[in-house]
Amino acid sequence: MQTMATVQKQKSIGSVQFLPINLFASVMGITGLSLAWKQASMLFGTSPVIAKWIGIVAVLVFIVLSISYISKWVLYPQFVKNEFAHPILGHFFGTITISILLLSSIIGDYSQIWGQSIWIIGTLLTLALSFVIVTRLLNGNHEPGHVVPAMLIPVVGTLNIAVTGGTMPFAWAHEINLLSLAIGGIVALIFVSLIFSRLIHQAPLPAGLTPSLLILIAPFEVGFLGYTKFVQRIDPFASILFYFGFFLFIVLFFKVFKNSIPFGASWWAVGFPLAALSNAALQYAMFVHSWLLIAISAIVLALVSIVLTVLFIRTISMLLKGNLLKG
């Protein structure tokens, strides 16, 4: 009877073969929120315990998703191969490598050795995936409709190497961070131009991909964070990156947050871009000491906290109802 009950429960929840790769974007968003609240403790004097608990949630979510996806890889290898080869879903494998990079900052607060080791692993995986994705894209014969914001994730994600590795003590870390800024920055210019051209001249994105529009702000806000961490200052170039990303957020906000767009795992695409904007706004507010920017940073932090809380609750609800892992 217990075995039958277990089988029935598995059927009600769904099968791991349908675990979407883009669900790893949740780790990116939650980790980014933890780092934002860490900065908020310095600007607003909030308890650092908030950031620590959110960070713990991010680590636990990553562990659960990793075990689940490895199980999918072992049990249903063809599903994983098809996902990686998919012209759109394949880009979301970058959410795994970026999650590892971001988690290195969380783990580093507890153990420098572990934090540095995880950063090295994340750096190698991110650079390797970037090479694979760019090589694949340069093979040609890609459909114009496959030019979507998600293509920014794996390659432009190299910017996160500099964001998380700015304080690494290794002699070679300086050049690796510079390499990551070069790859992420130049590719961002190319890809953002292609994506804007597609959005302007072709049909709007399908409803399921609409939340991913917010990914467009990530190169500017993550670029701001990576650049300032590398040069150890905020100059006019950094300010331009921040302000354009903020402008783009305002434009895209009204296109993304609509009741007409059904909820699904794809909504987690908004998590990390919002968290990156929050981190950038908090850092810029501390630099400028303007009441307006301080207010903006507080509003953005509150917004991303509410959005990610809602996404987390609705995702758990979908899982329990059997709608998340359903073919």
N, C-alpha and C positions, 0 to 999 in steps of 0.2 A: 504493500500500500504506500509506503514511504517513497519507493522508487517511482511509482506512478504519479504521486503528488509532485515530485521533483520535476518529472518530465512535463507535467501539465503546467507547472510554473514557468519552465523554460519556454514552452510554447507561447504562454501569455506574454512574456517579456519580449521574446523575439530571438533571433539567431545572431551569433557573433559574426557570421559571414556578411551581414549587412551593416556592420559597424562602419560608419562613414569616417574617412580619413580627416575630413575637415573638422571633426569634433576636437582634434588636438588644438585648434584655435582657442578653445576654452582655456587651456593651460596658459597660453600667451596672454589672454585677457586678464585672467585672475592674477597671474604673476605681475603683470604691468600695474594692476590695481594695488597690489601689495607694495610695490616700489613707490607708487604715488602717495599712498598713506604714510610711507616712511618719510617722504619729503614734507608731507603735511604736518608731521610732528615737529619739524624744524621751523616751518612757517607759521603754523597756527597753534602749536603747542599741544596738539592732540596726543593721546597715549600711543607710544610705539607698539604697544601690545596689539593694537588693531592690525598693523602691518604684519606682525609676526603670525597672527592667526590666519590671516588671508593667505600668507605665504605657505603655511602648513596645508591649507586646503588645496593650494596649487600643486604642491608636491604629491599629495594623496591622489588627486585627480589624474596627474601624470602617471603615477604608478598603476592605477586601475586601468587607464586607457592603454598603457604600454603592454600590460599583461594580456589584456583583451585583444589588442591588435596582433601581438605575437601569436596568440592562439589562432586568430584568423589566418595568419601567414602559414602556420603549421597545418591547420585543418583544411584550409581553402586557399592554397597558394595561387591558383589561377585567378581568383577574385582580386588578390593583391596585385598580381601582375597586370591585370586589366585596368585596375585603378591607377597604377603608376604610368601605364602607357596612354591613359586617357588624356586628350589634349587640354582639358580643363582641370579635372580632378587631380591629375598628376602634379600640378603646381602646389597642391595643398600638402604634399609631403614635406614641404619647407616648414610647415607649422611644427613638425617634430623637432627638426634641428634648431629652430629658433627657440622653441620651448626649453631645450637643453641649455642653450646659452643664457636665457633669462633666469632659469632655475639656479644657474651657477652663482648668481648674485644673492639669491635667497639662501642657498646652502652655505655660501661664503661667510655669512653672518655667524654661523655656528662652527664652521671649520674652514680655515683658509686653504688647507691642503686639498680637501674635498672640493671646495669651490673652484680652485684653480684647475684641478684635474677635470672636473665637469666642463669647465670653460674650454679647455684644450680639446676635449672630445667634441663638444659642440662646434668649435671652430673648424676642425678637420671635416666634420660631416657637412657643415654649411658650405664650405668651399668646394667639397667634392660634389655635392648636389648642384651647386651653381654651375660647375663645369659641365655636368651631365645635361642640365636643362638648356643651357646656352648652345651646346653642341647639337642637341635635338632640334632646337628652333632653327638653327642655321642649315638644317638639312632641306629646308624649303617645303613647298607644297602644303602650307598650312591654310586652313579656311579663315577668311576675314572674321567670321563670327566667333572664332576661338580666341580673338584678341580681347581679353577681359581683364579686369583689375587683379584677379587672382594670379596672373602671370608675374606680378611684382613680388610675390611672397618669397620664392626660393632664392632668387638672385639678389634682389634689393635687400633681402633679409641679411645679407652680409654686413650691412650697416650695424646690426646688433652686435657684431663682434667687437666693434669699437665702443659701443655703448656699455657693454658688460666687461670689456677688457682694458678699459682706460687706466686702471690702477694695477694691472698685473706686473709683478716684479721682474719678469723674465727679460733678458737683454734683447731678445728677438721680438717681443710683444709689440714694440713701437712700429716696426716695419710691417708686422701682420695687421695691426690696426690701420696703418696707412693703406695697405693693400685692400683691406675690406672697404674702406671709404672710397677708394678709387673704383673698385668694381661696382659697389652699390650705387655710388653717386652718378657715374657715367651711364650705367644701365638704366637707372631711374629716369634720366633725361630722355633716353631712347624709348623706353617702354611707355612712359607717361604720354609722350607725344603720339605714339601709336594708339594707345587706348583712347585718348581724347579724340583723335581722328575717327576712330570706330564709333564712339558715342555720338559724335556730331553728324556723321554722314550715313550711318546705318540705323536700323531699327533699335529701339530701346532694349536693354537687357531683359531676359525673361524674369518673371517675378522671383523665382528661386535664387537668382544671382543678384538681384537688386541690392540686398544688404552689403554685398561685397564692394559696392561703390565707395564706401568709406575707406577702403584700403588705399584709395588714391591720396589720402592725407598722410599716410604712414611715411612715405619717402621724405617728406618735408619735416615732420616732427621727429622721426627717428634720426633723420639726417642732422637736425638741430642738436639732438642729444649726443649723437656720436661725434659730431664735429667739435662741440664745446668740451666734451670729455677729452678729446684728443689734444686740442690747443690750449685747454685749461683757461678759457676766457669766453666771454660773449661779445662778439664784435658785430658790426653792421651786417655782414654776410649771414651770421647766425640769426640775427633779428629778422632778416628777410625770409629765411626758411620758416621760422616760427609763424610770422604773420601771414604768409601765403597759405600755409597749412591750415591756419585758423580761419581764413577767408573761405577756403575750399570746404571746410567743415560746415560752415554756416550755409553755403550753397547746397551741399549734398544732404544736409540734415533733413530738409523738407522733402527730398526725393526718396529718402530711405525709410523714414519712420512714418509709415502709412498703415492704416488698418486693413487695407486691401491686400497687403503682402502676407501670405500665410506663414505661420511660424514653423521653423524646422531647424536642423543642425546648422544650416547655412547662415543663420542669424548670428552665430558666434564670430562671423567675419568682422562684425562691428566692434568686438571687444577690445582687441589690441590697438587698433587705430585710435579709439577713444582714450585708452589708457596711455598711449604715447602722447596724445595731445595734452592729457592731464599732467603728465610728468614734465612736459616741456613748459606748460603754462606755469606750473609751480616753480620750476627752476628760473624761468624768466621773471616771474613776479618777485622772487627773492633778490634778483639782480637789479631790477629797475626801482623797486620800493615805491611803486605807484598804487594808490588805493584802488584804482580802476582795474589794473591787472591782477591785484590780489583778489578782488571781488570775482573777476572772470575765472581765476584759477579755482576759487572755492565753488563756483557754479559748475564748472566742468567736472571737478572731483565728485560733487554730489550727483551729477548726471550719470557719470560712468559707474558710480557705485550702485545707483538705482537700476540702471540698464543691466549690469552684470548679475545683480541679485535676481531680477526678473528672469533673465535668460537661464540662470542656474535652476531656479525653481521650476520653470516650464520644461526644461530639459529632463529633469528628474521625473516630472509628471508624465511626459511623453514616454519615458523608459518604462515606468510602472504600468502604463496603459497599453504597452506593446506597440506603440507607434514609432518609436525611435529606431529599433532594430528590425524593421519590416521591409521586405523586398518590394 
